[in-house]
Amino acid sequence: MGLEEEIQELEDEIASTPYNKSTEAHIGRLKSKLAEKKEKLEQQASSGGGGGYGVEKHGDATVALVGFPSVGKSTLLNALTNAESETGAYEFTTLDVYPGMLKHKGANIQILDVPGLIEGAAGGRGGGKEVLSVVRTADLIVFLISVFEIDQYDRLSEELYKNKIRLDQDPPWVNVRKKGKDGISVNTASGVELDDETVKAVLREHGYVNADVTIGEDIDIDQLVDGVMDNRVYLPSLVAVNKADLIEPDYLPKVEDELRERDIDPDEAIFISAEEEKGLDSLTERIWEELGLIRIYMDKPGRGVDREEPLILREGDTVDDACEKLGGSFDERFRFARVTGPSAKHDEQQVGRDHELADEDILRIVANR
């Protein structure tokens, strides 16, 4: 029996096994076996060689446009950026990955128009493996779906999940430390419902014999497997609904209901028309927010505050991160910094490397000569 048949058998057994406390450990073992076999199948496929998509990352952040063929990704890319991606009203227009640069609030945001995803992409159909490998390197995923086919979201998100991309969630609080003897010991925080035997069963399927396992939050079996394998990618996402200009007002409630069925708040989705270039300002602003970018205006000696070309950082970044992005010899020469703006207690506050910056702060670095 080949790996694909073994995977199908495991999936069938998982689907047919009722989930309860008495079957939890068994299901944990099955899901662990399934994850390992999928990993092995993927390694076999990648060892076979073949072309991929080599896209060099540029700018301050990278966004991947994910959607089915002919949903309008190329048209949207051209409307948002300086790219010239071929467009056409038929499937598979985009046969390579096309990058474009969105300039917003002083930031350069790389937008990637990837070939349209189809069902089975995670298994390699339609060059899906290569497409998904590009998506994994992005900082944000924008789902572009047709207003007439909201169910496209189900298939797209499933393909991303199969390729180890976890959307809009943090990595599970799971820590595994190997040791030399004494078997597997489990330490769980209060509120964790997985029992110790289930945790041990999952660990054993992944080859652990002696280990200390700490689980710091309530998680399910799938999250436990994710935490143990530790090769998942966690990315934020947003949903853009295209061709919104083509629907009648009385059709909108149906669209909103279909979004809610998929746990997408209609007020959070962005309704656009890439063809008519409507709703693009709202989409651009949401991309900025989801990326968590901030502008830092540098106070340059003798030249004043540069508001034309801000230093672009991420929420939570510090003066040290600013120094690193600026480059040069600040590591050796840094004395202190002065900050004016939202993060400062007062104008020209003297701060150290660990001071957390905020959007539109003015930063002056004082360094030894």
Salt bridges, closest charged atoms under 4 A:
GLU6 OE1 - LYS37 NZ 2.68
GLU11 OE2 - LYS38 NZ 3.32
GLU13 OE2 - HIS26 NE2 3.10
GLU24 OE2 - LYS21 NZ 3.41
GLU36 OE2 - HIS206 ND1 2.44
GLU39 OE1 - LYS164 NZ 3.76
GLU42 OE1 - LYS129 NZ 3.72
GLU42 OE1 - LYS164 NZ 2.68
GLU56 OE1 - HIS58 NE2 3.95
ASP60 OD1 - LYS325 NZ 2.87
GLU119 OE1 - ARG155 NH1 3.81
ASP139 OD2 - LYS57 NZ 3.92
ASP139 OD2 - ARG314 NH2 3.55
ASP151 OD1 - ARG155 NH2 3.59
ASP154 OD1 - ARG262 NE 2.83
GLU158 OE2 - LYS162 NZ 3.34
GLU197 OE2 - LYS200 NZ 3.96
ASP212 OD2 - ARG177 NH2 2.68
ASP212 OD1 - LYS179 NZ 2.91
ASP222 OD1 - LYS31 NZ 3.19
ASP226 OD2 - ARG166 NE 2.79
ASP226 OD1 - ARG232 NE 2.71
ASP257 OD1 - ARG260 NH1 3.05
GLU258 OE2 - LYS254 NZ 2.48
GLU261 OE1 - ARG262 NH1 3.63
GLU268 OE1 - ARG286 NH1 3.79
GLU285 OE1 - HIS104 NE2 3.14
GLU285 OE2 - LYS105 NZ 2.88
GLU290 OE2 - ARG286 NH2 3.31
ASP299 OD2 - ARG364 NE 3.42
ASP306 OD2 - LYS300 NZ 3.15
ASP320 OD1 - ARG353 NH1 2.69
ASP331 OD1 - ARG353 NH1 3.50
GLU348 OE1 - ARG364 NH2 2.46
ASP359 OD2 - ARG295 NH2 2.80
GLU360 OE1 - ARG295 NH2 3.56
